[in-house]
Amino acid sequence: MQTLWFWLVSVLVTGYVVMDGFDLGAGALHLVVAKEDRERRQVLAAIGPLWDGNEVWLLAAGGSLFLSFPAVLAAGFSGLYLAMWLLVWSLMLRGIAIEFRSHVTDKLWRAFWDGLFFVTSAALPVLFGAALGNVIRGVPLGVDGWFELPFFTSFTTTGPLGILDWYTVLVGLFALVALTGHGALFLAWKTDGPVQARALGCAKRAWIALPLFLVAMTFATREVNPDLLAALPHRPLGMIALALALAGLGAILMGLKREKHLLAFLGSGAFLLGLLAATAACVFPVMLRSTINPAFSLTALNASAAPHALATALRWWFLGFPLALAYLALVFHLHRGKAQAAADGEGY
């Protein structure tokens, strides 16, 4: 049951990255792909019906983690408190910027919210990436199951650790490049005209740079956590997930070459899904790795809720997850086709 819940939580986290990732990437690019007000409203029209539903995946992942592995959630949130505070404020301010920018036609008003939308959209991938970097690198988890990290120390991965160091920053930058590429492909699929043309240019640059980041991150991961990459050949699911990620890269290249933008966008989603699934397969069963003593690590086996609680929660999970997928399919169906900017003063 613990193994099943490890993967159910992983599915929700991956779903959040793939689904909310494209609108985060679109937000991080909107000042580049949209040069005037109508074009920026077109970008918002593309993500407007989707962004708040996409963030439900994050709530579902957090709720499932609370139900299944409460010790992991408690230790992670307390130890990474400052980063979590920044993350929550970025999520809130980003939503406010989307909803408020069109309420007033004043240029200064809209420029302020556009700038805030850009900053928070770019900050969130970096923060989420840094959080993943901390999970891979490990944290100073003690025998009592708690740890505390400052925001940064010496930016090294040895000695006193901080939330930010050279490795976690590298993972954060990789996440930013990957999600801006994902968002650019979404905009290439959902928009037309100058916005689409600029989005395609951004997508090509991002997906050229991403393999370089991936190689650098692979070598860096081997240095900070050699056990992770060593486990990959022995994890069949990890190898399948890695193959999916590589197939996604191939679909991106084919879609861009043949101007099949939906294919390229789906390939981007497959790349992210495969990469995260391979990572989960390699770290299993560890959920929070202790850099003090591996025996202090919180795992799916020693940090789970009671078996009865897991079994009860499982019934609700299998009820809620199909509803979430049905809602997702319905929203994409209702808003199919190219996004067009609404008339000024009429929402997005």
N, C-alpha and C positions, 0 to 999 in steps of 0.2 A: 504493500500500500504506500509506503514512503517513497519508493522508486516511482510509482505512478504519479504521485503528487509532485515530485521533483519535475517531472516532464510536463505536467499540466501547468505548473507555474511558468516553466520555460516557454510553453506555447503562448501564454498570455503576454509575457515580456516580449517575445519575438513579434507577436501580432502588433503590439504597440509600436515597436521600432519600425516595422514595415508600413503600418497604416499612418501613424502620426508623423513618421519620418518624412514622407513626401510633402506634407504641408509645412513642416519645420524648414525643410530645404527650400520650398517656394518662398517662405517668409525671409529666409536669409539671402535670397537672390532678388527680392522684388524691387529693390532700389537699382539693381543692375539691368533687369529685363524690362522694367517699366519706367519710362522716362517722363511721362506726364500723367496727370490725374486720371484720365479715362483708362489708360493702360494699367495703372495701379488698381483701379476698381475692377478691371478684368481679372487680374491675379486674385483679388479677394473673392470675385464671383466664382473662380475655379475651386478655391478651397473652402469658401464660406459655408456651403451646406454640409461639409464633411468634418471640419477640424474638431468641433466639440464632441461629435460621436467618436472620433478617433481617440480622443483623450480618455474615453471610458475604458479603453483597453488597459491604460495605466492604473485606473482605479480598480479594475477587476484583478489585475496582477497583484496589487498591494493587498486587496481583500483576501485573495487566495493565499498569499504568503502569510497573512495574519492567521488565517484558519489552520493552515497546514504546518507552518514552521515559525511559530511566534517568537521563539528565542532568536532566530536569525533576523527577523524584522526588528526586534527590540535592540539587539546589539548593533545592527547596521545603522539604524536611524540615530541612535545616541552617539555612536562613534563618529559618524559623518554628519553631525548636526548642522554645522555651518554650510556645508555643501547642499544639504537638503533644504535649508532655509533659503538659499539663493535659488534653488530649483523651483520651489513652490512659488516664490515671488515672481520668478520669470514666467511661470505658467499663468499666473493670475494677470500680470501686466500685459502679457501677449494677448490674452482673450479680451481684455479691456480695450486694447489698441484696435483690434479687429472691429469691435462693436461700436466704438466711439468715434472713429476717424471721419465717418460720413455724416455725423449728426450736425456738423457746422461746416459751412462752405469756406470759412476763412482759411487762407493759404498757410498761415503760421500754425493754426490749429492742426491742420492735416499733416503738415511737415513734422510736427512734434510726434504725433501718433505713428506716422510712417517710420520715423527714426526709432521709436521705441519698439515697434513691431520687428524691425530689422535686428536690433540689438538683442532682444529676448529670443528671437528665432535662431540667431547664430549662437547665443550663449547656451541654449538648452542641449544641443548635440555635444558640445564640449563638456558640459557638466555630466551628462549621461555617460559619455565616453570615459571621462575620468573616473566615474563610479565603477564602470566595468574594469578599468585598469586597476583599481584598488582590489577588486575581487580576484583578479588574476594574479597580481603581485603578492597579495596577502596583507593582513593588518596585524598589529601587535595584540592579538587576542589572548587574554590571560586565562588561567585555569578557572576563573569565576565566570567566563563567558562574556566579558566586557572589554572594551578598548576605548581609547580616546586619541584622536588625531588633530593636530593643529592644521590650519589651511595649507601651510608649507613650512619647511625647515631649510635644509641645504640643497633641496632638489635632487638628492641622491636616493637610490633605492636600498642603501645600506645605512646602518646607524639609526638615529632617530628619524622616523618616517613622518611624512605629511600627506595630506590628501592629494596635493599636487607635487609631483617630481617629474624628472625628464620622461619617465615611462608613461605615467598617467596623462601627462600633457600630450605626448605622442598619440596615445589612444584617443584622446579627445579631439585632436586635429584630424585623425583618421576618420572619426565619426562625423565630423563637420564636412569633410570632403565627400564622404560616401552619401550623406543625406542631402547635401546640395546637389550632387549628381542625380540622386533619386528624385528630388523635387524638380530639377530642371527637365527630366524626362516626363514627369507628370504634366508640367506646363506645356511641353511640346505636344503632348497628346491632347490636352484639354483646351488649348488656346489656338489662335490663328494670328496672322498678320505679324507686325513687328515684335510682339511679345514672344510668339512662337519662334521666330528666327533668332532672337537673342537667347532664348532658353536653349535652343539646339546648340548654339555656340558654347554656352556655359556647360552643357552636358558633355560635349566632346572634350573640353578642357579638363573637366572633373574626372572623367573616366580614363583619360590618359594619365593623369597624376595619381589616380588611386592605386594602380598596381605598384608604383614606386613606394607609396606609403605602406602597402600591404607587405612588401618585401622587408622594408625597414622594421615594421612592427613584428614580423615573424622572428627576425634575428634578435630584436629587443626582448621578446617574450621568452625566447630560449635562454636568455641571460638571467631574467628575473624569476622565471618559473620553468626550469628545464623539464620538470615532470609532466607538464601539460602537453608539450609537443611529443615527448617520448611515449605518451599514452595513445596518441592518435592511431598509429598502425594497429593497435590491439583493440580498437573500438570500432566494430563494423558500422555502427550507426554514424559515428564521426566521419568515416571514410565516405559513406553515402552522402552525408551532408556536404562534405567538401566537394564531391563530384557535382552536387546540385549548384553550389556556389560557382564553380568553374563553368557549368552549363549556362548559368545566368549571365556570366561575362560574355560568353559566346552569343547569347540572345541579344545582349545590348549592342554588340558590334554589328550583328546582322541587321537588327532593327534600324540602327542609325544609317547603315550603308544603303538599305533598301527603302528608307523613309517610312518604315512601319513603326510608328511611335508607340503604339500600344504594346507591341512585342518587346521593344526596348524597355519600356516601363515595367512590364511583367518580369523581364530578365533582371532588372535592378532589384525588384522585390525578392526574386529567387536567390540572388547573390547574398542579400542581407540575411534572408532566412537560413540559407545553408551555412553561412559563416557563424551565425549565432548558435545554430544547432550543433555544429562541429565543436564549438567552444564548450557548450553545455555537456556534450558527450565526453569531452576530455577531462573536465573538472569533476564530473560525477564521481563519488557522492558528496564531495566537498562543496559547501555553499559559502562559507567564510573561512578562508585559509589563515591559520595562525603562523606568523613569522617567528614567534617565540619558541613554539614547540608544536610540531604537527599533531600531537595528541590532543592539543587544546582546540583544534579546528572544529567548527560547527558543521555537521554533515546532515544529509537527509535521513540518516539512520539514528543519530543521537540528539537531534534537535526538533523532532517532529512532535505534533500533537498526539493525543491518545488515539489508539486505533478506532475506537467508537466514533470519535469526533471526525476523523478522516473519512470514515465510511458514510457518516451522515452528510458531511459537506459534499461528498462525491455525487450524491443524488441531486443536490441543487446545482452543482457544476454542470452536469449533463443536461439539466433543464435550461439553464441560462445560456450556455454556450451556443446551442443551435439558434436561440432567439437572437443573440448578438449577430450571428452570421446572416440570419434572415433580414435583420434590420440593415446590415451593411449592403446586402445585395439589393434591397429595395431602394436605398438612398442612391446608389450608383445607377440604378435603372431610371429613377425619376429624374436624375440630373445628367442623363447621357447626352452626348453631343458636345460641341464646342461651347465654352463658357463665354458669355457676352456681358460686358459691363452694364449694370442697371443704369437707368436714367438718374442723373445727379439728384440726390435727396431721397432716393427710393431704395435704401438699404445699401448693400455692397456695391 
